Amino acid sequence: MEALESVDLSEQEMDEVEREIRSDPIKWAYWKLKDPKGNPWKARWYQKLMIKDIMDGDRRIAARMGRRVGKTETMVVFCLWYAFHNKNSRLLIVTPYEHQVRLIFMRLAELVRDCDEMAGVNITKNPFIADFPNGAKIMGFTGGANSGSQSGASVRGQRADFIFMDEIDYMSRDGIDAVTAIAMEDPKRIGIWVSSTPTGKRDFFYEVCTNPDTGYKAYHFPSMVNPDFDDSMEAELRSTMTAQGYIHEVEAEFGEETVGVFNKAAVEKAKSQYLYSYRELNSYEKEQYKKQGINLKDITYFPEYTKKNPAPPAHRIVGVDWDKYGTATQIIVNEFDEVIKKFRVAKRYEIPRGEFTYDNAVNKIIEVNDIWSPKFIYIDAGHGEYQYEALRKHGKNNPETGMLTKVKRIHFSQNIEIRDPATNEVYKKDAKNFMVNQTSIVVERNQLVLSPFDDMVWKQMMDYQVVRISKTGKPEYTSENEHALDALMLTILGFTIEFPDITKILDKFEPARKAFRKDGLQSKSVQEKVYGTESSVFHHKSKKRELEPRDNPNWRLEKVPLGYSKKRSNSRKATSLAIGRRGGSLGSFKRSRI
């Protein structure tokens, strides 16, 4: 505008020019805002592209961007423009952690401080609110990185005109769902911006970035789009990152999840190689899967087995994990499919939490045993003492069920004894770590099949992480939203212990039934190399063994003496043979007669 003052324009023309500038966030930012160096804020080409699409009406934006590209800067500038020019508007900024909200509001404060016309904007940090004179507000919240009923709780009930979720790939799915639900009030008006450097998780951010049917317009800008990116910056980034970290942080590719436990590509293969379902899909699900390119005719539906129509015989193990107060009890039926020679999740049951959660779970397990006839039932002992005793009592009262010996409890926090079938030695292993490792091996060996239409199991497997390492070096895993996965891992643990020949994780040792000698072996030369030619270890011929009574080939015919007597008996003479002599005589003892 200062440059226009030297141009001879009427007041009306000046108003038109200002109106045009203020209607464009990019032009307004160049006019009013300053970059960290004090120069007019100038948008890069990709920042202009994203903001232009929002101004053209896009209300679902997914920005997958590398480090030092300016994704947060783009979001902050748009928020300031929107709040300043829209009376009583409400913009929500949500991040996984509080320090991320704090950094965003620090940048907001810097931009406001250097802009004269925003002198009336009041910014507080507890709570995080930027209050504009026109009644507009920019509010900051944390969505939570851990799953649970409290994720995103602080955002619930808020109204919004635009929602910005930064570093969303580090946010829990429960938190994301709580935040995006706000837009259901008016989906066409309320905008949602999600941005992050990818972590590798195959969850919400992955879906909106790769599936156009989600309604999000996806952008992918690696760090190389930064005009300041050069060889020295690349060398610096590569020297401070792992290879996988460089893929995520710089190239902005999903790659593999660095914080995950299970190989994501292997999990993708486990859930996509066979299109099967153990329940009927509803019309909405069929429509969604059809949009994803799945031919509904290719789906195989397994029968709904009941007590009257039980499942056919197979090697099955049931896993049970309970959490009375947090989530529902999960029951997984895992069987070894003889056709495809892999483990296949045959059924998942869920017992909703309630007043009689444990009793309902016990009754369901009894029913599952009748329907599926599993070889074993492995249960989590953490919340299962009462259930364990109830199941065993049922097995004792009903021997035909076999539950007295089928049910086995596993304490995740304790050691379990694992017998190596090759050496027959017993090793103590941490139950949880061993269970996780065996499941990871099964997945990576392509020995597990999951239904793509039951997303609870495979999504929990995708999200499973090591949250910390204890002082003793023991990893601690995700403790929320993982009960279906724990139930599945219990079944893998059961197969590993009970049927090592099936899992092939512990190689089963087959001992020889006969021991025989084969002539011509070079055992003598080996002995000579080790012990020398004069060793007495193998050469015993020089030392003769003393003769024993059994050396007599007729020893079986000899009579066994019953004892000795000092006096001769007047009975008939003994016919027994002497077994041995002392100095050619019997000494002072006389042999008794038989």
C-alpha positions as CSV (number, residue, x, y, z in Angstrom):
1,M,0.0,0.0,0.0
2,E,2.9,2.3,0.7
3,A,4.0,1.9,-2.9
4,L,0.5,2.8,-4.1
5,E,0.6,6.1,-2.3
6,S,2.8,7.5,-5.0
7,V,0.3,6.5,-7.7
8,D,-2.4,8.9,-8.5
9,L,-5.5,6.8,-7.5
10,S,-8.9,7.9,-6.2
11,E,-10.1,7.0,-2.8
12,Q,-12.5,4.5,-4.3
13,E,-9.7,2.9,-6.3
14,M,-7.6,2.7,-3.2
15,D,-10.4,0.9,-1.4
16,E,-10.8,-1.6,-4.2
17,V,-7.1,-2.4,-4.1
18,E,-7.1,-2.9,-0.4
19,R,-10.2,-5.0,-0.6
20,E,-8.5,-7.2,-3.2
21,I,-5.4,-7.5,-1.0
22,R,-7.3,-8.3,2.1
23,S,-9.3,-11.0,0.3
24,D,-6.1,-12.9,-0.4
25,P,-4.2,-14.4,2.6
26,I,-1.0,-14.5,0.6
27,K,-1.1,-10.8,-0.4
28,W,-2.3,-9.7,3.0
29,A,0.6,-11.6,4.7
30,Y,3.1,-9.9,2.3
31,W,1.6,-6.5,3.2
32,K,1.3,-6.9,7.0
33,L,3.4,-9.7,8.3
34,K,7.2,-10.1,8.8
35,D,9.4,-13.1,8.5
36,P,11.9,-13.9,11.2
37,K,14.5,-11.7,9.5
38,G,12.1,-8.7,9.5
39,N,11.3,-8.8,5.8
40,P,7.8,-9.0,4.3
41,W,6.4,-12.5,4.7
42,K,6.6,-14.1,1.3
43,A,4.9,-17.4,0.6
44,R,6.6,-20.2,-1.3
45,W,5.0,-21.8,-4.3
46,Y,3.6,-24.8,-2.4
47,Q,2.3,-22.6,0.4
48,K,0.5,-20.5,-2.2
49,L,-1.0,-23.7,-3.7
50,M,-2.5,-25.0,-0.5
51,I,-3.9,-21.7,0.6
52,K,-5.3,-21.0,-2.9
53,D,-7.2,-24.4,-2.8
54,I,-8.7,-23.5,0.5
55,M,-9.9,-20.2,-0.8
56,D,-11.3,-22.0,-3.9
57,G,-13.6,-24.0,-1.5
58,D,-11.6,-27.1,-0.4
59,R,-12.5,-28.0,3.2
60,R,-10.5,-31.1,3.7
61,I,-6.7,-30.7,3.4
62,A,-4.0,-33.3,4.2
63,A,-0.5,-32.0,4.0
64,R,2.3,-34.5,4.1
65,M,5.4,-32.4,4.4
66,G,9.1,-32.9,5.3
67,R,11.2,-31.0,7.8
68,R,12.0,-27.3,7.3
69,V,9.3,-26.9,4.6
70,G,7.1,-24.5,6.5
71,K,3.9,-26.5,7.1
72,T,3.3,-24.9,10.6
73,E,4.1,-21.4,9.2
74,T,1.5,-21.8,6.5
75,M,-1.1,-22.9,9.0
76,V,-0.3,-20.0,11.4
77,V,-0.5,-17.3,8.7
78,F,-3.8,-18.6,7.4
79,C,-5.2,-18.6,11.0
80,L,-4.2,-15.0,11.6
81,W,-5.7,-13.9,8.3
82,Y,-9.0,-15.8,8.8
83,A,-9.4,-14.6,12.5
84,F,-8.7,-11.0,11.7
85,H,-11.1,-10.8,8.8
86,N,-14.0,-12.9,10.0
87,K,-15.9,-11.6,13.0
88,N,-16.6,-14.0,15.8
89,S,-14.9,-16.8,14.0
90,R,-13.4,-19.7,15.9
91,L,-10.3,-21.6,14.9
92,L,-9.0,-24.7,16.8
93,I,-5.4,-25.8,16.7
94,V,-4.9,-29.3,18.0
95,T,-1.5,-31.2,18.5
96,P,-0.6,-34.4,20.3
97,Y,1.5,-32.7,23.0
98,E,1.4,-29.4,24.9
99,H,4.9,-28.2,23.9
100,Q,3.8,-28.3,20.3
101,V,0.9,-26.0,21.0
102,R,3.2,-23.7,22.9
103,L,5.6,-23.4,20.0
104,I,2.7,-22.6,17.6
105,F,1.4,-19.9,19.9
106,M,5.0,-18.5,20.3
107,R,5.1,-18.0,16.5
108,L,1.6,-16.5,16.6
109,A,2.8,-14.0,19.2
110,E,5.9,-13.1,17.1
111,L,3.8,-12.4,14.0
112,V,1.2,-10.4,16.0
113,R,3.9,-8.3,17.7
114,D,5.4,-7.2,14.4
115,C,2.0,-6.3,12.9
116,D,0.6,-2.9,13.8
117,E,-3.0,-3.5,12.9
118,M,-3.1,-6.5,15.2
119,A,-2.0,-4.6,18.3
120,G,-5.3,-5.3,20.0
121,V,-4.9,-9.1,19.8
122,N,-4.5,-10.6,23.3
123,I,-2.6,-13.9,23.6
124,T,-2.6,-16.1,26.7
125,K,-0.8,-19.3,27.3
126,N,-2.9,-20.9,30.0
127,P,-5.2,-21.6,28.3
128,F,-3.8,-21.1,24.8
129,I,-6.1,-18.4,23.3
130,A,-5.5,-15.6,20.8
131,D,-8.4,-13.2,21.4
132,F,-9.1,-10.7,18.6
133,P,-11.0,-7.4,19.0
134,N,-13.6,-8.5,16.5
135,G,-14.6,-11.4,18.7
136,A,-12.6,-14.1,16.8
137,K,-10.5,-16.6,18.7
138,I,-7.7,-19.0,17.9
139,M,-7.6,-21.7,20.6
140,G,-5.0,-24.4,21.2
141,F,-5.6,-27.9,22.5
142,T,-3.9,-31.2,22.9
143,G,-5.5,-34.2,21.3
144,G,-3.3,-36.8,23.1
145,A,-0.8,-39.3,21.7
146,N,-2.3,-42.3,23.7
147,S,-5.6,-43.9,23.0
148,G,-8.3,-44.0,25.6
149,S,-11.7,-42.6,26.5
150,Q,-10.0,-39.3,27.6
151,S,-8.3,-38.6,24.3
152,G,-9.4,-35.4,22.8
153,A,-11.6,-34.7,25.9
154,S,-10.6,-31.1,26.1
155,V,-11.8,-30.4,22.6
156,R,-15.2,-32.0,22.9
157,G,-18.1,-29.5,22.9
158,Q,-16.1,-26.7,21.1
159,R,-17.5,-25.1,18.0
160,A,-15.3,-24.3,15.1
161,D,-15.1,-22.7,11.7
162,F,-11.8,-24.3,10.9
163,I,-9.9,-27.2,12.6
164,F,-6.1,-27.5,12.3
165,M,-4.4,-30.7,13.5
166,D,-0.6,-30.5,13.3
167,E,1.6,-33.5,13.7
168,I,-1.5,-35.6,13.4
169,D,0.4,-38.9,12.7
170,Y,1.6,-38.8,16.3
171,M,-2.0,-38.3,17.6
172,S,-4.1,-41.2,18.8
173,R,-7.1,-42.4,16.7
174,D,-9.5,-41.7,19.6
175,G,-8.3,-38.2,19.8
176,I,-8.6,-37.7,16.1
177,D,-12.1,-39.0,16.0
178,A,-13.1,-36.7,18.9
179,V,-11.7,-33.6,17.1
180,T,-13.1,-34.4,13.6
181,A,-16.5,-35.1,15.1
182,I,-16.8,-31.3,15.6
183,A,-17.1,-30.8,11.9
184,M,-20.2,-33.0,11.7
185,E,-22.2,-29.9,12.8
186,D,-21.7,-28.5,9.2
187,P,-19.3,-30.6,7.2
188,K,-19.5,-28.4,4.1
189,R,-18.7,-25.2,6.0
190,I,-16.3,-26.3,8.7
191,G,-12.8,-27.0,7.3
192,I,-10.3,-29.6,8.5
193,W,-6.5,-29.2,7.9
194,V,-4.3,-32.1,8.9
195,S,-0.5,-32.0,8.5
196,S,2.4,-34.0,9.7
197,T,5.7,-35.7,8.9
198,P,4.7,-39.3,8.5
199,T,5.7,-41.9,11.1
200,G,4.8,-44.9,9.1
201,K,1.6,-45.7,10.8
202,R,-1.1,-47.1,8.6
203,D,-3.9,-45.1,10.3
204,F,-5.9,-42.0,9.8
205,F,-3.2,-39.8,8.2
206,Y,-2.1,-42.6,5.9
207,E,-5.7,-43.2,4.8
208,V,-6.5,-39.5,4.0
209,C,-3.1,-39.1,2.2
210,T,-3.5,-42.2,0.0
211,N,-7.2,-42.7,-0.5
212,P,-9.0,-40.0,-2.5
213,D,-12.4,-41.4,-1.5
214,T,-11.9,-40.1,2.1
215,G,-12.6,-36.6,0.6
216,Y,-9.3,-35.1,1.6
217,K,-7.1,-33.3,-0.9
218,A,-3.6,-34.6,-0.3
219,Y,-0.3,-32.8,-0.8
220,H,3.1,-34.3,-0.6
221,F,6.1,-31.9,-0.2
222,P,9.4,-33.4,0.8
223,S,12.1,-31.2,2.3
224,M,13.7,-30.8,-1.2
225,V,11.0,-28.3,-2.2
226,N,12.5,-25.8,0.2
227,P,14.5,-23.3,-1.9
228,D,17.2,-23.3,0.7
229,F,17.7,-27.1,0.5
230,D,21.2,-27.9,-0.8
231,D,23.9,-30.5,-0.5
232,S,25.1,-29.2,2.8
233,M,21.6,-29.3,4.3
234,E,21.2,-32.9,3.0
235,A,24.5,-33.9,4.5
236,E,23.5,-32.4,7.8
237,L,20.2,-34.2,7.9
238,R,21.6,-37.6,6.8
239,S,24.3,-37.4,9.4
240,T,21.8,-36.8,12.2
241,M,19.2,-39.3,11.2
242,T,18.8,-43.0,10.6
243,A,17.9,-44.2,7.1
244,Q,14.3,-44.7,8.1
245,G,14.2,-41.4,9.9
246,Y,15.4,-39.7,6.7
247,I,12.7,-41.3,4.7
248,H,10.0,-40.0,7.2
249,E,11.4,-36.6,8.2
250,V,13.0,-35.4,4.9
251,E,11.4,-37.4,2.1
252,A,8.0,-37.3,3.8
253,E,7.3,-40.9,2.8
254,F,5.5,-43.4,5.0
255,G,8.1,-46.1,4.8
256,E,8.2,-48.3,7.9
257,E,7.1,-47.1,11.3
258,T,10.2,-46.4,13.4
259,V,8.3,-46.6,16.7
260,G,6.3,-49.6,15.8
261,V,6.9,-53.2,16.9
262,F,5.5,-55.1,13.9
263,N,6.7,-54.9,10.3
264,K,4.0,-52.8,8.6
265,A,4.5,-54.3,5.2
266,A,4.1,-57.8,6.7
267,V,0.9,-56.7,8.5
268,E,-0.4,-55.3,5.3
269,K,0.3,-58.6,3.6
270,A,-1.4,-60.5,6.4
271,K,-4.6,-58.6,6.1
272,S,-4.7,-58.3,2.3
273,Q,-3.8,-61.7,0.8
274,Y,-7.1,-63.4,1.6
275,L,-10.5,-61.6,1.4
276,Y,-12.5,-63.4,4.0
277,S,-14.9,-62.3,6.7
278,Y,-16.4,-64.1,9.7
279,R,-19.5,-61.8,9.8
280,E,-21.8,-60.3,7.3
281,L,-20.9,-56.8,6.1
282,N,-23.5,-54.1,6.3
283,S,-24.5,-51.9,3.4
284,Y,-22.3,-48.9,4.5
285,E,-19.3,-51.1,4.8
286,K,-19.9,-52.7,1.4
287,E,-20.1,-49.3,-0.2
288,Q,-16.9,-48.1,1.4
289,Y,-15.0,-51.3,0.5
290,K,-16.3,-51.0,-3.0
291,K,-14.9,-47.5,-3.3
292,Q,-11.5,-48.9,-2.3
293,G,-11.6,-51.2,-5.3
294,I,-12.6,-54.4,-3.6
295,N,-14.8,-56.7,-5.6
296,L,-17.5,-57.8,-3.2
297,K,-18.0,-61.0,-5.1
298,D,-14.4,-62.0,-4.1
299,I,-15.2,-62.0,-0.4
300,T,-15.5,-65.4,1.3
301,Y,-17.9,-65.5,4.2
302,F,-17.2,-68.2,6.7
303,P,-20.3,-69.8,8.4
304,E,-21.6,-68.5,11.7
305,Y,-21.0,-71.5,13.9
306,T,-23.2,-72.2,16.8
307,K,-23.7,-74.9,19.5
308,K,-26.1,-76.7,17.1
309,N,-23.8,-76.2,14.2
310,P,-20.2,-76.4,15.7
311,A,-17.0,-75.8,13.8
312,P,-15.3,-78.7,12.2
313,P,-12.2,-80.2,14.0
314,A,-9.0,-78.2,13.7
315,H,-6.0,-77.1,15.7
316,R,-7.4,-74.1,17.5
317,I,-6.4,-72.0,20.5
318,V,-8.5,-69.3,22.1
319,G,-6.9,-66.1,23.6
320,V,-8.7,-63.9,26.1
321,D,-7.8,-60.5,27.3
322,W,-10.0,-58.5,29.7
323,D,-10.1,-54.9,30.9
324,K,-13.3,-54.4,33.0
325,Y,-13.1,-50.6,33.4
326,G,-11.3,-49.5,30.3
327,T,-12.5,-51.4,27.2
328,A,-14.4,-54.5,26.3
329,T,-13.2,-58.1,26.9
330,Q,-11.7,-59.5,23.7
331,I,-11.8,-63.2,22.7
332,I,-9.8,-64.4,19.7
333,V,-10.2,-67.8,18.1
334,N,-7.1,-68.6,16.1
335,E,-6.7,-71.8,14.1
336,F,-4.1,-73.4,11.9
337,D,-5.6,-73.6,8.4
338,E,-4.6,-76.9,6.9
339,V,-5.3,-75.7,3.4
340,I,-3.1,-72.6,3.3
341,K,-0.8,-73.9,6.1
342,K,-1.1,-70.7,8.0
343,F,-2.6,-69.3,11.2
344,R,-6.0,-67.7,10.5
345,V,-8.1,-65.6,12.9
346,A,-11.4,-67.5,12.7
347,K,-13.5,-65.3,14.9
348,R,-13.3,-62.4,17.3
349,Y,-15.8,-61.9,20.1
350,E,-16.3,-58.7,22.1
351,I,-17.9,-58.5,25.5
352,P,-19.0,-54.9,26.2
353,R,-18.1,-53.6,29.6
354,G,-20.9,-53.5,32.2
355,E,-22.0,-54.5,35.6
356,F,-21.4,-58.2,35.0
357,T,-18.5,-58.0,32.5
358,Y,-16.5,-60.9,34.0
359,D,-19.5,-63.2,34.4
360,N,-20.6,-62.5,30.8
361,A,-17.1,-63.2,29.6
362,V,-16.9,-66.5,31.5
363,N,-20.2,-67.6,30.0
364,K,-19.1,-66.6,26.5
365,I,-15.8,-68.5,26.8
366,I,-17.8,-71.6,27.9
367,E,-20.0,-71.1,24.8
368,V,-16.9,-70.6,22.6
369,N,-15.4,-73.8,23.9
370,D,-18.6,-75.7,22.9
371,I,-18.7,-74.1,19.4
372,W,-15.0,-74.2,18.4
373,S,-13.6,-77.1,20.6
374,P,-10.1,-75.5,21.0
375,K,-7.1,-77.4,22.1
376,F,-6.3,-74.8,24.7
377,I,-7.6,-71.5,26.1
378,Y,-4.9,-69.0,27.1
379,I,-6.1,-66.1,29.3
380,D,-4.5,-63.0,30.7
381,A,-4.1,-63.5,34.4
382,G,-3.8,-59.8,35.1
383,H,-7.5,-59.4,35.6
384,G,-8.5,-63.0,35.4
385,E,-8.1,-64.7,38.7
386,Y,-11.8,-65.0,39.3
387,Q,-12.5,-66.1,35.7
388,Y,-9.7,-68.6,35.8
389,E,-11.2,-70.4,38.8
390,A,-14.7,-70.1,37.4
391,L,-13.6,-71.8,34.1
392,R,-11.8,-74.5,35.9
393,K,-14.7,-75.2,38.2
394,H,-16.9,-75.5,35.2
395,G,-14.5,-78.0,33.7
396,K,-14.4,-80.0,36.9
397,N,-18.2,-80.2,37.0
398,N,-18.4,-80.9,33.3
399,P,-15.5,-83.2,32.4
400,E,-16.6,-83.6,28.8
401,T,-15.7,-80.0,28.1
402,G,-12.0,-80.6,29.0
403,M,-11.8,-77.1,30.4
404,L,-10.1,-78.2,33.6
405,T,-6.9,-78.8,31.6
406,K,-7.5,-76.6,28.6
407,V,-7.5,-73.3,30.5
408,K,-4.1,-71.8,31.1
409,R,-3.4,-68.4,32.6
410,I,-0.4,-66.2,31.6
411,H,1.0,-63.4,33.8
412,F,2.4,-60.8,31.4
413,S,4.6,-59.4,34.1
414,Q,6.2,-62.6,35.2
415,N,8.6,-65.1,33.7
416,I,7.4,-68.3,32.0
417,E,9.4,-71.5,31.5
418,I,10.0,-72.5,27.9
419,R,11.5,-75.9,27.1
420,D,13.8,-76.1,24.1
421,P,12.8,-79.3,22.4
422,A,16.3,-79.7,20.8
423,T,18.2,-79.7,24.1
424,N,15.4,-80.3,26.5
425,E,16.7,-77.4,28.6
426,V,14.2,-75.1,30.3
427,Y,14.7,-71.3,29.9
428,K,12.9,-68.6,31.7
429,K,11.5,-65.9,29.5
430,D,9.6,-62.7,30.2
431,A,6.1,-63.6,29.2
432,K,5.1,-60.3,27.4
433,N,8.4,-59.9,25.5
434,F,8.4,-63.6,24.4
435,M,4.8,-63.4,23.3
436,V,5.4,-60.2,21.3
437,N,8.6,-61.6,19.7
438,Q,7.0,-64.9,18.7
439,T,4.0,-63.0,17.1
440,S,6.5,-60.7,15.2
441,I,8.3,-63.8,13.9
442,V,5.0,-65.4,12.7
443,V,4.0,-62.2,11.0
444,E,7.3,-61.6,9.2
445,R,7.4,-65.3,8.1
446,N,4.0,-64.8,6.5
447,Q,2.4,-67.4,8.7
448,L,-0.6,-65.3,9.8
449,V,-3.8,-64.3,8.0
450,L,-6.1,-61.6,9.2
451,S,-9.5,-60.5,7.9
452,P,-9.2,-57.1,6.2
453,F,-12.8,-56.5,7.2
454,D,-12.1,-56.6,11.0
455,D,-9.9,-53.6,11.3
456,M,-9.6,-53.8,15.1
457,V,-6.9,-56.5,15.1
458,W,-4.7,-55.3,12.3
459,K,-5.0,-51.6,13.3
460,Q,-3.9,-52.4,16.8
461,M,-1.0,-54.3,15.4
462,M,-0.1,-51.3,13.3
463,D,-0.2,-49.0,16.3
464,Y,1.6,-51.2,18.7
465,Q,4.7,-49.4,20.0
466,V,7.4,-49.6,22.6
467,V,6.5,-46.5,24.7
468,R,9.6,-46.7,26.9
469,I,12.6,-48.8,28.0
470,S,12.9,-49.5,31.7
471,K,16.1,-49.1,33.8
472,T,16.6,-52.9,33.5
473,G,16.4,-52.7,29.7
474,K,13.0,-54.2,29.5
475,P,10.7,-52.7,26.8
476,E,7.3,-51.4,27.9
477,Y,4.6,-51.6,25.2
478,T,1.4,-49.8,24.4
479,S,-1.0,-50.3,27.3
480,E,-4.2,-48.9,25.8
481,N,-6.3,-50.0,22.8
482,E,-4.4,-53.3,22.4
483,H,-6.7,-55.9,24.0
484,A,-7.7,-57.6,20.8
485,L,-4.0,-57.8,19.8
486,D,-3.1,-59.2,23.3
487,A,-5.7,-61.9,22.8
488,L,-4.2,-62.8,19.4
489,M,-0.7,-62.9,20.8
490,L,-1.8,-65.2,23.6
491,T,-3.0,-67.7,20.9
492,I,0.4,-67.4,19.2
493,L,2.1,-68.0,22.5
494,G,-0.1,-71.1,23.0
495,F,0.8,-72.5,19.6
496,T,4.5,-71.9,20.3
497,I,4.4,-73.7,23.6
498,E,1.9,-76.5,22.8
499,F,2.5,-77.2,19.1
500,P,6.1,-76.2,18.2
501,D,6.0,-78.4,15.2
502,I,3.3,-76.2,13.7
503,T,4.8,-72.8,14.5
504,K,8.3,-73.9,13.5
505,I,9.6,-71.2,15.8
506,L,11.1,-73.8,18.2
507,D,12.4,-76.6,16.0
508,K,11.2,-79.9,17.3
509,F,14.1,-82.3,18.0
510,E,13.5,-85.9,16.9
511,P,15.8,-88.3,18.9
512,A,17.2,-91.4,17.3
513,R,15.4,-94.7,18.1
514,K,18.4,-96.9,17.7
515,A,22.1,-96.7,18.4
516,F,24.4,-98.8,16.2
517,R,28.0,-99.0,15.3
518,K,29.2,-98.6,11.8
519,D,32.6,-100.0,10.8
520,G,35.0,-97.9,8.8
521,L,34.5,-94.6,10.7
522,Q,37.6,-92.6,11.4
523,S,37.0,-92.4,15.1
524,K,40.4,-93.7,16.0
525,S,42.2,-91.0,14.1
526,V,40.1,-88.4,15.8
527,Q,40.9,-89.9,19.2
528,E,44.6,-89.9,18.3
529,K,44.6,-86.3,17.3
530,V,43.0,-85.3,20.6
531,Y,44.5,-87.6,23.1
532,G,47.6,-89.0,21.4
533,T,48.4,-92.6,20.4
534,E,49.3,-93.8,24.0
535,S,46.3,-92.4,25.8
536,S,44.7,-94.9,28.2
537,V,41.3,-93.2,27.7
538,F,40.5,-95.4,24.7
539,H,43.0,-98.2,25.1
540,H,41.8,-100.6,27.7
541,K,43.3,-103.9,26.5
542,S,46.3,-103.6,28.7
543,K,44.2,-103.7,31.9
544,K,42.4,-107.0,32.6
545,R,39.1,-107.0,34.4
546,E,38.8,-109.3,37.4
547,L,36.6,-112.3,36.9
548,E,33.2,-112.2,38.5
549,P,30.8,-115.1,39.3
550,R,28.7,-114.1,36.3
551,D,31.6,-115.0,34.1
552,N,30.7,-118.6,34.6
553,P,28.4,-119.5,31.8
554,N,26.4,-121.8,34.1
555,W,26.0,-119.1,36.8
556,R,22.2,-119.3,36.5
557,L,22.3,-123.0,37.6
558,E,23.9,-122.2,40.9
559,K,21.8,-122.3,44.1
560,V,21.5,-119.1,46.1
561,P,22.6,-119.6,49.7
562,L,20.2,-118.5,52.4
563,G,22.8,-117.7,55.0
564,Y,25.4,-119.2,57.4
565,S,25.3,-121.1,60.6
566,K,28.0,-121.8,63.3
567,K,26.7,-125.3,63.8
568,R,26.2,-128.1,61.3
569,S,22.7,-129.1,60.9
570,N,21.9,-132.8,61.3
571,S,19.6,-132.6,58.3
572,R,20.6,-134.0,55.0
573,K,23.7,-132.6,53.3
574,A,23.6,-129.5,51.3
575,T,23.9,-129.9,47.6
576,S,24.7,-126.2,47.0
577,L,27.9,-125.1,45.3
578,A,30.3,-122.8,47.0
579,I,30.1,-119.3,45.5
580,G,33.5,-118.2,46.6
581,R,36.4,-119.2,48.9
582,R,38.5,-117.3,51.3
583,G,42.1,-118.6,51.3
584,G,40.8,-122.0,50.0
585,S,38.5,-122.5,53.0
586,L,35.2,-121.2,54.4
587,G,36.8,-119.9,57.6
588,S,35.0,-120.2,60.9
589,F,31.6,-120.0,59.3
590,K,29.8,-123.2,58.1
591,R,27.6,-123.0,55.0
592,S,23.9,-123.7,55.8
593,R,22.2,-126.5,54.0
594,I,19.2,-126.2,51.7
